[in-house]
Amino acid sequence: PQSVRYQLDQRQIARTFDAETHLLKLPKLGALQLRWSRDVAGVPKMVTVSRDACGRHFVAFGCEVEIAPLPAKNNAVGIDYGVKDIVVTSDGWKSGNPKPLGRKARELKFAQRRLSRKTKGSNRRRAQQKRVARLHARVADARQDTLHQLSWALIRDNQAIGIQPHNVKGLMANRTLARAIGDVGLGELTRQLRYKAAWYGRDLLEIGQWTRTTGVCPSCGLIGPKLSLSARQWRCD
């Protein structure tokens, strides 16, 4: 996306930024009337204006704020990443998977097919490019919203969380599962858990991504047989 960053003059912040009227004045852009997704906490020190592929404009404020930790809890949970369910916890809870790309796959298929038939450089091709970009933006927004709700629920309800980060780049080399794995957003979920745990005073415990855990008994450490992807449960003898 195209973006530009402004460093706000703190001596004239009252003229530049008004939290009540949602007004922002920037050099060469003038006064911008914004539709805010959330209230700005603290005094903004810098502003980033960006434009995505489908023509939407966003304003991001950089503020220095103090984040209060959440009340301490006395429980811990281990989570396992997957495709059928994004997260399965050690106490048996399954998150499900809304599959935002899968829901839009048919619509994207026909939109991209129409795009391929447009004459390069024509106005109709540019308009169709914007339609395809808008569909991809909806998929990305739906996935991001799901991951934020999921990561917040895990951080809010547990004091300690155990995870095993995946080698997502290597998993994407599997041509059979690449689209399903990419639709989950495992790398983004790990990133969100890391910074939210640091913000809210939670303990995030990570084991090596190459450590074998599938088919290994968590109680006695016995390494069982190699399991197929269809095996959802395994009992240690």
N, C-alpha and C positions, 0 to 999 in steps of 0.2 A: 504493500500500500504506500501511497505517497503521503509524506508527513513533513511538518515543519514545527520546530520547537521555539518557544519564546521564554526568555528569562524575565520575570516580572519585577519591576522596580518597586521594592517594598516601601519606598518613601511616598509613592503615589498609588498605593494599592487601593485606596478608597475611591479613586477616580477610575481605576481599571476594572475592579471587580465588585459586584454588588450581589450578595447572597440572597437578599430578599426578593429583588426583581429578576433574578437569574440573568443578569446582564453582564457581558464581558466585552471589554474594548481592547483590541489588539492593533498594533501597527500595520498599516496597509489594508487591513480587513475591516477596520471600523468597529462599530457596536454590533455585537452578535446577540440575538435573542435565542437562548438555549432551552431545549426541553431536557431537563435533568433526570437521569435515572436514579440518582441518589443525592442526598445533601452532601455538601463539601464540608469535611471536618477540618478545622484549623484554617490557617491562612495559606492560600496557594503561593508557591514560590516559582513554579514554572508551569507552562501550559503546552501541551502537544496537540496540534490539530492534524488529523489524518483523514484520508479519503480511501475507501476500499474499492475493489474492482467493480462493484455494481453502482458506484456513485454516491454512496452514503458518506456523510461527514461526521466525525466524532471529535470530541474535545476531552482530553484527559488532563486532570489537574495533578500536579505533584505537590503534596502537602506533608509537612512534618507533624505527625500525630503520635500519641502514646497509646498503644493498644493494651487494654486491661486483660490479663489472663482470665480464663474461665475458672469457675469453682472446681477445686480438685475432686477427683473421683478415685475409687479404690479398685477399679477393674481394668483388665487388659484383654485384648482380643488380637488374634492373628487373622489376616485376610489373604485370600488367594484370588489372583486375577484370572479371568476367563473370558470366553466369547459368548457362551450361552447366557451366563450371568456375569456382569462386569466384576462383581465382588461376591465372594462367598466367605463368610466369617467362620471362625472356629466354633462359635456357638450355634451354627446351623442356619443363620440368616442369609437369604439370597436376595440380591438387589434387582435381578432381572436385567434386561437389556432392551431399551426402546428402539434400537437400530435406526437412527435418523437417516442414514444414507440408504438403507434398504427400503424405507418407506417412500423415498423420493427417486428411487432408481428408475422406475418406469418413466416418470415425468422427465428426468434428466436424459434418458436415452433418446426420447423423441425430440427434446430441445436441442441436444447436440447433433442429432441427425439433420435437423433443419439448418443448423449453423453450418454444417459441412457442405451444404448445397448452395449457400449464399456466395455471391461474387466477392472476391477479396477486394477490400477497399471501399465497398459500397456502404451506403447509409443503412440498408436493411441488415447487412452483416454486423455492423456496429450495434444496431438495436438488438439483434439476436444474441450477440455476445453479452450484452447487459442482462438479458433474460436468463441466460445460462449462469452468469455470475451471481444473479440474485437467488437462484435455486441453490447453488453451492453455499451461499452465505446463510440461507435458512438452515441448511443441514449443519453447518459449523456452529451456528448460534444454538440450535437445539442440543447438539452434543455438549457444548460448553456449559449450558445451563444444567444439563443432567449431571455432569461431572462435578460442578460446584455444589449442587445440592447433596450429592453423594459424599463428597469429601467433607463437607460441613457436618453432615450427620455423624460420620465416623469420628471426627474430631470432637464434636460436642458430647457424644455419649460414652467416650472411652478415654481413660487416662493414658494408657500405653497401647500402641498399635504396632504389630509386627508385620512387615511386608518383605517380599522378595522382588526387587525391581527386575523387569524383563529386558532382554536385549531386543527391543522393538525393531530396530533396523534389520537384525538377522531374521526375526520372525516374518517381516514383510517380504523376505526373499521367497517365502513359500507361496507360489502362484495360486495354489488352491485356497488358502486361507487369508491372503493378503488383504482383500477388501473387507472381510469380516473383522480382522484384527485392526485395520486402520479405522474402521467405524467405531471401535470401542474407545480409542484414545488413551491407551494405557500409560504412555509417557507423560501426558498432560495430567492424568490423575496422580501419578507419583509426584510430579512437581507441585501440585496443589497441596497434597498431604504434607510435603516437606515444609513449605513456608507457613502453612496454617498451624502446624504443630509448633513451630518456632514462635509464632505470634501469640498463641493462646496457652502456652505452658504445658503442652502435651509431650509425651515421650514417643518418638518414632524410632523403632528398632528395625534395622535392615540387615538381612543376610546377603551373602554374595549371590550375584545373579546366576553363577554357574554351579551353585550348590544344589545337589540333587535332593528334591523333596517329594517328588511324585513316587509313590510306592514305597516310601520310607515310613516306618511306624514312629509316630511322635513320642510314644511311651518308652519303648525298649530300644529303638534305633535300628531294628532289623530291616535290611534292604530286601524288599519283596521282588516279585517278577516285574518285568517291564510291562507297563500298562498301555493299552491303546487309548485313543482319544474318546472312544465310546464308553469306557469304563468310568463311571461316576463315583463308585465307592469301592473300597478295598479293605478286607478284614485280615488282621495279623493273626497268625496261628500260634 
